Amino acid sequence: MLRRHVVERCIYAVDGDPLAIELCRLSLWIETMDRLLPFGFLDHKVKCGNSLIGGWFDEFNHYPVMAWKNREGGDKTHSNGVHFEKNARTKAIKAFVKETLTPDLRLVLQGQDLFQADSLALASGTHAEAIAVIKRMQALAVHEVEERANLYRDELLASGAWGRLKDAMDLWAACWFWPADELDVAPLPQTFLSPSTRTRNVAKRIASEMRFFHWELEFPDVFGRVDGGALAGFDAVIGNPPWDIAKPVSKEFFSNIDPLYRSYGKQEALRRQKSYFADNAVIEHDWLNYNGRFRAQSNYMSHAANPFGDPTKTDKSQARFSVARGAQTTTCTNAGGSNARKARDSPTKRIPTCTKALPTSTSTSSFWRRRTRCSVRKAGLASSCLRVFTLITARVRCVPCSWNSAGGSGCSAWRTVTRSSRSTAA
């Protein structure tokens, strides 16, 4: 019974592989097996998603202009194409940024009411409702598995407010991976908070393919406030960082088309690729999208910590709108966007964060170094109930913390993310 209680209140997990999620649930069920009790409901604790990519409540209602910095269409090295010319998609993206996005952004920054939709109120209200549902689930008896499942699905996942908030956060994340062949419906700063139906549909498709994971939305009981006080968070984060460089692997892609592809030499493989493209234009299109996603992910890792291009004290050279060419124009544009967001968010205090530089040996160090959100306090772990988050194979952009507001000066360690625990269980 004690193990059941620990799993119910303390363990959280995320992985991009659905099979890994099922194995994790199975492992937890075996570990907490009781012949007198049914298996517990774990859908709200162990979830499938990309732990690296997602939105945050203090960001999703602002256009992520840095999503278009250094973007390409996945065709810069596409020399054996049949239906698609080399660099055609990349040129289309650059033309979109120059001719459509930049003028639209300038018009927005010159306007009076930049953000009319009350997105922050939606996030705050939905988050509070989600926490209430989780508490009602925890109040049910441990053997009432079906009741817990129905409550979670009917009261939370089926909630209209929860769905609207998820769609808005999915759209924010989708901007970073918008396909080059659907730029005509790409979200723009002026229409970002009221996108068209076609734009919403494309964003939903991208979100489904990329499995965006929005931490505050998916784990509301973790990313709330403890009894109305300081921000909560994980007491410990256990994971395996992505040491390898993420890049397209032709053998991985084309093996799904030809099981013998891995056995081909380099020249034979290139010849086969062209043959696949000639036989089916969809294969070539999907190959370019596959390449483009990796390029977009690299851009996300570099700029997600500062998605609006605001000037920073530590990184003035990199933190700039890529759409504003020229030093003077860049400075004015950045300042205008930053001031507009601060004015818009003034009724609600932005989530305090702390910054910690990580070792440069990691392949994604540029992403991790710029800003790591962590739930840390110098007091360390308390002996009471701990919230533990384990990434089965994945990574995490850590959690918001109250470290700065608590009078601290920064993180004490990056390997073990800790917080003075405020127990939610007896």
Secondary structure, 3 states (H helix, E strand, C coil): CHHHHHHHHHEEEEECCHHHHHHHHHHHHHHCCCCCCCCCCCCCCEEECECCCCCCCCCCCCCCHHHHCCCCCCCCCCCCCCCCCCCHHHHHHHHHHHHHHHHHHHHHHHCCCCCCCCHHHHHHHHHHHHHHHHHHHHHCCCCCHHHHHHHHHHHHHCCHHHHHHHHHHHHHHHHHHCCHHHHHHCCCCCCCCCCCHHHHHHHHHHHHHHCECCHHHHCCCCCCEHHHCCECCCCEEECCCCCCCCCCCHHHHHCCCCCCHHHCCHHHHHHHHHHHHHHCHHHHHHHHHHHHHHHHHHHHHHHCCCCCCCCCCCCCCCCCCCCCCCHHHHHHHHHHHHHHHHHHHCCCCCCCCCCCCCCCCCCCHHHHHHCCCCCCCCCCCCCCCCCEEEECCCCCCCCCCCCCCCCCCCCCCCCCCCCCCCCCCC
